[in-house]
Amino acid sequence: MGQKEHPKEATVLKEEFYKNFLLQAKNNYDAQNGGFSDKPKFPRASTLDALLVVARLYNDADAKTMLTNTLKNMIKGGMYDLVDGGFCRYSVDEKWLVPHFEKMLYDNALLCGVYTKAYLLYEDKTYLHIAKETADFWYNFMSEDGLFYSASDADSEEGEGSYFVYTYDEVYTLLVQNGYENAKEMCETMHVTHHGNFEGKNIIRFEEEIPAWFSNVKPLLQKIRQKRDYPFTDKKVQTSWSGMMINTLFLLGTVDSKYKEKAIKSLDKLLETLFIDGKLYHTALMHKKPKVEAFLEDYAFLSQALLSAFKYTQNEMYLIHAQRFVNKALEEFYDKGLWNFSSGEFAVKAEITDTTYTSSVSIMIDVLQTLGTLLEDEKYTHFAFKTMEYNSYELGRKPIYYPSMLIQALRYVKGDRVIKTSEQNIYSYAYKLAKIKYPFTLLKRSETDDFMICGEKSCFANTQDVDKINQLVEQSF
């Protein structure tokens, strides 16, 4: 199985790891602009996810501040495209103003998920607006037949960012022609000036809240873009990145059911396209046969999407698929707590840090814990534990590098909660069930109309009132 590195020493998985994570996050945190570096500045969705979990579990004020300040600053314009929607890959400055204009499916999938979770926790409609706009951008610009493209480039024929930016005269004339008498003030509010904020041109940006009139101006700005060459688009369909977006769409579907319908269609199409004759593949060009076989990340993120599909549809075929893929991944990539990214003669060790996007090892821990709870099969939980134990020394010392694994360690220590109720209740109360504050909550169909609240071994509470579930779950941890 390639090279093996044995851990220095195993450390007991402790809830207190989160305190070290918070301390390290604070040391990297930009209090003025949000985010966790100077420049260039990457969104670090996994760090934001961990802050969300800490805020939910411990009502920690510092976690909430770092999270919400970063979420607010990232969407002022630039890093986030206020005209078409969607996030660029990173910001070259500390204010999230000048991005590298490339848009990647993984960033948009993970950030759409963060904003959806933040909305469910804090009920700030701005978060929901951004989540929906991001999902819609990918469907409007970056999908075909329910499948997602991988990325769009930063460059057009006219140079980097040329599709995205505007001259002062362009915007001012547009506003005047459409009857806006205060065009000059509107330009100022949008940070549109004669000298520009990017190479003499302008990225649309708002320092304060977005004014109501922008919803009417945005389609006009889109029309200007429609006359330009759209950046080069990478039309590869990738299993892992598509799995990330589908996983997020199921969660967004608890707020607006149209996204659940889209998620089901995209998941079924992905399986049809990249799971052929019992073999999973990594990627395929649109309408072409895949050739490259799947890596660990494909099994991980697809399994996570399938388990979300099961959670919100209760269609057991998704659960069966997830179990099949997880079993295959254990067989192909796992060896005594260590995971390989690829198998065969040139096996490569899998990253456990959350770098460009979430570590596939942490996602495997997530799906293993979910299967362990849903199937009441301790072998899956055992493999999850052995993986965390293998990495526990580094996780305890430097959790800032492993925020997703930290979430899974907290989950292991605190335990899952399962809400058992009728299938109809799972559909009808999807939004209220998604708003349960405890982050490690699963759903399972039962024959009763009551809501039974269970730990991993037994049920401990019962109610007919969906609004009481949150309180009953909170009392149990």
MODARA-V886910 format. One record per residue. N is the residue number from 1. NEAR is the number of other C-alpha atoms within 10 Angstrom. D_CENTER is the distance of its C-alpha to the mean C-alpha in Angstrom with 2 decimals. Layout:
# MODARA-V886910
N&NEAR&D_CENTER, N&NEAR&D_CENTER
This chain:
# MODARA-V886910
1&18&30.77, 2&13&31.05, 3&9&31.30, 4&12&30.61, 5&9&30.18, 6&12&31.10, 7&14&29.47, 8&11&31.79, 9&12&31.91, 10&16&29.86, 11&16&28.93, 12&11&28.62, 13&20&25.06, 14&15&25.38, 15&16&23.64, 16&10&25.03, 17&19&22.64, 18&23&20.35, 19&13&23.29, 20&16&23.45, 21&25&19.74, 22&19&20.40, 23&14&23.54, 24&17&22.00, 25&23&19.19, 26&15&22.08, 27&11&24.03, 28&13&21.47, 29&17&20.53, 30&18&21.83, 31&13&23.19, 32&11&24.24, 33&18&21.29, 34&24&18.34, 35&28&16.33, 36&23&17.61, 37&17&20.03, 38&16&22.81, 39&14&22.42, 40&15&20.83, 41&20&17.75, 42&23&14.25, 43&26&11.18, 44&21&10.32, 45&26&6.78, 46&25&8.01, 47&25&11.10, 48&28&9.82, 49&22&8.19, 50&25&11.67, 51&26&13.49, 52&24&12.14, 53&25&13.45, 54&23&16.61, 55&19&17.16, 56&17&16.98, 57&17&19.23, 58&10&21.71, 59&12&21.69, 60&15&21.69, 61&11&22.62, 62&16&21.70, 63&21&18.10, 64&20&17.91, 65&15&19.71, 66&22&17.65, 67&22&14.38, 68&20&15.91, 69&16&18.03, 70&22&15.29, 71&22&13.28, 72&15&16.73, 73&21&17.84, 74&22&14.97, 75&23&15.77, 76&22&19.54, 77&24&19.78, 78&28&19.75, 79&31&16.40, 80&29&15.21, 81&23&17.51, 82&22&19.28, 83&23&21.35, 84&20&19.27, 85&22&15.76, 86&28&12.79, 87&29&12.05, 88&26&14.37, 89&24&13.81, 90&24&15.60, 91&22&18.51, 92&17&21.96, 93&15&23.19, 94&19&22.28, 95&23&21.91, 96&27&18.95, 97&23&21.76, 98&22&22.51, 99&27&19.60, 100&20&19.78, 101&25&19.44, 102&20&17.63, 103&26&14.41, 104&20&12.19, 105&25&10.10, 106&22&7.66, 107&25&7.36, 108&28&7.21, 109&26&4.74, 110&24&1.99, 111&26&4.78, 112&29&5.61, 113&25&3.83, 114&23&5.59, 115&27&8.44, 116&27&8.85, 117&24&9.28, 118&24&11.44, 119&21&13.39, 120&23&14.08, 121&16&15.34, 122&12&17.24, 123&13&18.05, 124&13&17.88, 125&14&18.00, 126&17&16.94, 127&23&13.34, 128&20&13.63, 129&13&15.43, 130&22&12.83, 131&28&10.07, 132&21&12.88, 133&19&14.23, 134&24&11.19, 135&22&11.07, 136&16&14.86, 137&19&15.12, 138&25&13.67, 139&17&16.09, 140&12&18.92, 141&15&18.94, 142&20&16.99, 143&17&17.75, 144&16&20.93, 145&11&22.08, 146&17&18.65, 147&24&17.39, 148&26&15.02, 149&24&16.46, 150&22&14.95, 151&23&15.77, 152&20&18.33, 153&18&20.74, 154&22&21.74, 155&19&25.35, 156&16&27.53, 157&13&31.25, 158&11&32.12, 159&10&30.00, 160&16&26.66, 161&22&24.96, 162&19&27.97, 163&21&26.11, 164&26&24.17, 165&21&27.02, 166&21&30.16, 167&16&33.70, 168&21&35.25, 169&13&37.86, 170&12&35.39, 171&23&33.59, 172&19&36.79, 173&13&38.70, 174&17&35.97, 175&20&36.01, 176&13&39.82, 177&11&40.17, 178&11&38.05, 179&9&40.27, 180&14&38.43, 181&11&41.26, 182&11&39.20, 183&18&37.48, 184&17&38.18, 185&12&36.52, 186&19&33.47, 187&19&33.16, 188&13&33.38, 189&17&30.64, 190&21&28.33, 191&19&29.43, 192&27&31.37, 193&21&34.55, 194&13&37.35, 195&12&36.38, 196&16&32.63, 197&17&29.63, 198&15&28.82, 199&10&31.80, 200&13&34.01, 201&19&31.57, 202&23&29.03, 203&27&25.30, 204&23&24.85, 205&24&23.84, 206&19&24.48, 207&12&25.15, 208&11&25.52, 209&9&24.17, 210&15&24.03, 211&11&27.41, 212&8&27.92, 213&9&29.82, 214&15&26.86, 215&11&25.74, 216&9&29.13, 217&17&29.11, 218&13&25.73, 219&13&27.14, 220&17&30.10, 221&21&28.03, 222&13&26.19, 223&10&29.70, 224&15&30.63, 225&18&27.66, 226&11&28.65, 227&9&31.90, 228&14&30.22, 229&13&29.06, 230&18&25.33, 231&23&23.88, 232&14&24.05, 233&16&21.28, 234&15&20.35, 235&19&20.72, 236&17&19.79, 237&27&17.64, 238&23&15.69, 239&30&14.96, 240&25&12.15, 241&27&10.10, 242&25&11.15, 243&28&10.18, 244&26&6.42, 245&28&7.13, 246&30&9.66, 247&26&7.90, 248&26&5.96, 249&31&9.48, 250&28&11.30, 251&26&10.00, 252&28&10.81, 253&20&13.94, 254&23&15.19, 255&20&15.87, 256&15&17.10, 257&17&18.30, 258&13&18.36, 259&21&14.64, 260&23&15.48, 261&13&18.37, 262&16&16.43, 263&26&14.01, 264&19&17.23, 265&15&18.92, 266&23&16.28, 267&24&16.02, 268&14&19.81, 269&15&20.30, 270&21&18.12, 271&15&20.20, 272&10&23.32, 273&21&22.66, 274&24&21.51, 275&17&23.03, 276&12&26.75, 277&6&29.76, 278&7&27.87, 279&10&26.12, 280&21&22.43, 281&23&21.89, 282&21&19.41, 283&24&19.87, 284&18&22.30, 285&14&23.54, 286&18&23.43, 287&12&26.41, 288&11&27.43, 289&13&27.75, 290&19&25.37, 291&12&27.14, 292&12&24.83, 293&14&24.14, 294&22&20.79, 295&22&19.66, 296&26&18.09, 297&25&14.50, 298&26&15.32, 299&27&16.70, 300&29&13.90, 301&27&10.84, 302&29&13.32, 303&29&14.69, 304&25&11.52, 305&27&11.22, 306&29&14.96, 307&27&14.95, 308&25&12.71, 309&26&15.26, 310&21&18.02, 311&21&16.90, 312&21&17.08, 313&19&19.89, 314&18&21.84, 315&15&22.85, 316&14&24.00, 317&12&23.81, 318&21&20.04, 319&21&20.81, 320&14&23.62, 321&17&21.56, 322&26&18.97, 323&20&21.99, 324&13&23.64, 325&20&20.83, 326&23&20.43, 327&14&24.23, 328&15&24.41, 329&23&21.91, 330&17&24.02, 331&11&27.10, 332&18&25.97, 333&21&23.98, 334&19&24.78, 335&15&27.86, 336&11&28.62, 337&17&25.38, 338&21&24.72, 339&26&22.33, 340&24&23.04, 341&20&20.61, 342&20&23.38, 343&20&26.55, 344&11&30.13, 345&8&32.59, 346&9&30.21, 347&15&27.66, 348&16&25.18, 349&18&23.76, 350&18&19.98, 351&15&18.32, 352&20&17.34, 353&20&16.11, 354&21&12.60, 355&14&13.81, 356&14&12.42, 357&15&9.21, 358&25&8.88, 359&22&12.37, 360&26&13.17, 361&26&15.78, 362&27&13.55, 363&23&11.71, 364&27&15.34, 365&26&16.38, 366&25&13.88, 367&26&15.24, 368&29&18.71, 369&26&18.74, 370&21&17.63, 371&21&20.36, 372&20&22.79, 373&21&22.55, 374&17&22.56, 375&12&25.33, 376&13&27.10, 377&13&27.42, 378&14&27.61, 379&13&27.49, 380&22&23.71, 381&21&23.38, 382&16&25.99, 383&21&24.10, 384&25&21.03, 385&21&23.51, 386&17&25.39, 387&22&22.35, 388&27&21.63, 389&19&25.38, 390&20&25.69, 391&23&23.28, 392&26&24.35, 393&18&26.70, 394&17&24.22, 395&25&21.48, 396&24&24.10, 397&14&25.32, 398&16&22.32, 399&26&19.20, 400&24&17.69, 401&20&17.24, 402&24&15.60, 403&27&13.28, 404&27&11.39, 405&30&14.93, 406&28&16.18, 407&26&13.99, 408&23&15.51, 409&27&18.90, 410&20&18.87, 411&18&18.05, 412&21&20.94, 413&11&23.28, 414&15&22.68, 415&17&22.29, 416&21&20.58, 417&23&21.90, 418&22&22.48, 419&25&23.47, 420&23&26.05, 421&20&27.33, 422&18&28.37, 423&19&26.19, 424&11&27.24, 425&17&26.09, 426&23&22.59, 427&15&22.49, 428&12&24.48, 429&13&22.75, 430&20&19.11, 431&18&18.24, 432&16&20.41, 433&21&19.18, 434&23&15.50, 435&18&16.92, 436&19&18.51, 437&19&17.97, 438&18&18.13, 439&18&14.68, 440&19&16.09, 441&20&17.50, 442&20&18.09, 443&24&20.13, 444&18&23.19, 445&18&25.87, 446&14&29.39, 447&9&32.70, 448&13&32.96, 449&15&32.04, 450&17&31.67, 451&22&28.49, 452&19&29.06, 453&23&27.00, 454&20&27.06, 455&17&26.35, 456&13&26.20, 457&9&29.98, 458&10&31.24, 459&14&30.73, 460&12&31.83, 461&15&31.57, 462&16&32.11, 463&14&31.93, 464&13&32.44, 465&9&30.69, 466&13&26.93, 467&13&27.01, 468&12&28.41, 469&22&25.68, 470&16&23.63, 471&12&26.84, 472&15&27.92, 473&21&24.70, 474&12&24.85, 475&8&28.48, 476&14&27.60, 477&10&25.81
